[in-house]
């Protein structure tokens, strides 16, 4: 069994063709490093995460964005629908980390 030990974003530029013009598009590619119990590591993109792991990363990015936009100052209640992706230990850590932003 393996577990995620690191993640990061890489900016990638793609060049494509649109009707008679060349278009450059900038994308963000999400990379993941996994480690096994014996210490072997492998690097992949987010496509190789299972659904639960993707939901956890999505939740973390969404909460980080809320903090960047100071959303906690304007919205008094946040409703989360997919806590089933987190175990009780992680839910407790999440609440502890964000409790200072509660009104």
C-alpha positions in Angstrom: 0.0 0.0 0.0 1.3 3.5 -0.8 0.4 6.9 0.6 0.9 10.5 -0.7 4.0 12.2 0.7 4.1 15.3 -1.4 2.1 17.4 -3.9 2.9 20.5 -6.0 1.7 22.5 -9.1 3.7 22.9 -12.3 2.8 25.6 -14.8 2.7 24.1 -18.3 2.4 26.0 -21.6 0.6 24.3 -24.5 0.8 25.6 -28.0 -2.2 24.8 -30.2 -3.9 25.9 -33.4 -7.1 27.8 -33.6 -8.6 29.0 -36.9 -5.6 30.5 -38.7 -3.7 31.4 -35.5 -1.4 29.8 -33.0 -2.6 29.9 -29.4 -0.6 29.5 -26.3 -2.5 28.2 -23.3 -1.1 28.1 -19.7 -2.3 25.2 -17.5 -1.5 24.0 -14.0 -0.5 20.4 -13.7 -1.0 18.8 -10.3 1.9 16.4 -9.4 1.8 13.8 -6.6 4.6 11.7 -5.0 3.7 8.4 -3.3 5.8 6.3 -1.0 5.4 2.6 -0.1 6.0 1.0 3.3 9.5 0.0 2.1 10.4 3.6 1.0 10.0 3.4 -2.7 8.7 6.6 -4.3 6.8 7.3 -7.5 5.6 10.5 -9.1 2.4 10.9 -11.0 -0.3 13.5 -11.8 -3.6 13.9 -10.1 -5.2 11.5 -12.6 -3.6 8.6 -10.6 -5.2 9.6 -7.2 -8.3 7.7 -6.1 -11.6 9.6 -5.6 -11.1 10.0 -1.9 -7.7 11.5 -2.3 -8.9 13.9 -5.0 -11.7 15.1 -2.8 -9.4 15.8 0.1 -7.1 17.9 -2.2 -10.1 19.7 -3.6 -11.3 20.6 -0.1 -7.9 21.9 1.0 -7.6 24.0 -2.2 -11.1 25.4 -1.7 -10.5 26.3 1.9 -7.1 27.9 1.1 -8.9 30.0 -1.6 -11.5 31.1 1.0 -8.8 32.3 3.3 -7.0 34.1 0.5 -10.2 36.0 -0.4 -11.0 36.6 3.3 -14.3 34.9 2.7 -14.6 34.1 6.5 -15.1 37.8 7.1 -18.2 38.0 4.8 -19.8 34.6 5.2 -20.9 33.5 8.6 -21.7 29.8 7.7 -19.9 27.3 5.4 -21.6 24.0 4.6 -19.5 21.0 3.6 -21.1 18.2 1.7 -18.2 15.6 1.3 -16.7 15.1 4.8 -17.1 11.3 4.1 -13.7 11.6 2.3 -12.0 12.4 5.6 -11.6 10.2 8.7 -12.4 11.6 12.2 -8.7 12.4 12.9 -8.4 14.6 9.8 -11.8 16.2 10.4 -10.6 17.2 13.9 -7.3 18.6 12.5 -9.2 20.6 9.9 -11.6 22.1 12.5 -8.6 22.9 14.8 -6.7 24.6 11.9 -9.7 26.7 10.8 -11.3 27.4 14.2 -9.5 30.7 14.5 -11.4 32.0 11.5 -14.8 31.3 13.0 -16.8 34.2 14.2 
